[in-house]
Amino acid sequence: MELHNGQIVERIIRRNGHSISELARLTKVNRRSVYNWFNQRHLKPEIIFRIGCVLNYDFSSEFPNLFSKDEFIRQHSPDPMDMLPKMKTAHGNVTDWKDKYIDLLEKYNQLLLVCMENKAS
């Protein structure tokens, strides 16, 4: 029986607790593309390799005909760029601003709910 590459990749991703949204972000595609990959019987080796690299997972045991162990080991050696601090703006860390924005949106939604309840009564 022939292997279904997309299902194998999906099983590994879910088994290791990776988020589909995070995988999409790291591979710079949308979530729909990730789900499309899971449905492909013959997934391009470049895609499998890219997923393995961003998730730090060695797919050579699942796909020995496509990859050698050395390919993933070389790819996972420390990258000097990874040692740089997270991207900063003139006013702080980008992640901090994103968190503040999300918090503000949640407060705004709560305020809208209160206003709608007051109008209803």
N, C-alpha and C positions, 0 to 999 in steps of 0.2 A: 504494500500500500504506500502511496506517495505521501510525503509529508505536506502539511498545510502550513507554510511558513508564517502567515499572519497569525494563525491560532497559536503557534508555538511562541511567537514573540509576545502576544497578548497574555498568555498564561504566565510567562516569566515576569512580565511587568506587574501583573496583578498579584502574583505570588510574593513578590518582593515589596509590595505595598506602595508602588509608585502611583502618583496621581496622573491621570490622563491629561489634565490641564497643564500640569508641570512639564510633562513630556512634550506637549505641543509647544509650550513656551521655549523650552530648551532647544528643540529642533527647529524652531522658528516657522511652524506651520499652525494651521488652526486645528481644533479638536476633531472636526469632521474628517480631515486628512488622516489623523491617527486612526480613527475608526475604519476608514477605508483601507488603511494598511492591514488592519486586523482581518479584513474580509478577503484579502488577496492570497490565493494559493501559492503563487510564485512572486514573492517579494524581492525587489532588487537587492542584491548584496550591499550596495551603497547605503540603502535605507537601514538595513539591519545593523550594519557597522556604525552608522551615525547614532542610532538608538543606543547601541552598546557603549559608545563613547560618552554620550551625555549622561547615561545612567551608571557609568562605571561598571558595566557588566560584560563579561567575556562570553560571547555567543559561540565560541569555537567548539564547545562540547555539544551544543545543539545542532550546529551546522559545520561539521568537520570537513565537508567537501567544499565549503566556501571560504573558511578562515583557518589560519593556524593560530596556536596559542600566542606566538610571538607578535602577531599583528596587534592584538589587544594589549599585550604587555607594553610594547613600545608606545602605544597611544596613551596609556595611563601613567606614563612616567611624569614626574612633576613638571608642570609648565610654569615658567617664570611669571607669565601673565596672571596665573591663578593666585600668586602670592601678593599681588597688589591689593590695596584696600578697595572695598566696594566703591562704585562710582559716587562721587559727591558733587553737589551743586555748590554755588556760592553761599547757600543758606542751609546746608546740611546734607545728610544722606538721603538719596532718592527713596529708599524704602521707608524711611521715617515719614516723608511727605505723603507717600501713598497710603500709609496707615492712618495718618491724620485726615486725609481726604475721605477714606472709607468711614472713619468714625463720624466725621461731619455729615456724610450722607445718611448714616443710620439715625443720627439725631434729627435731621431734617425730616426723615420718614416718620419718626415718632411724633414730631410736631404736627405733621400733616394729618396723622391719625387722630390726634387730639382735636384738631380743628374740625375734622369731619364729624367726629362724635358730638361736638358742641353744636354744630349746625343741625344735626339730626334730632337733637333733644329740644 
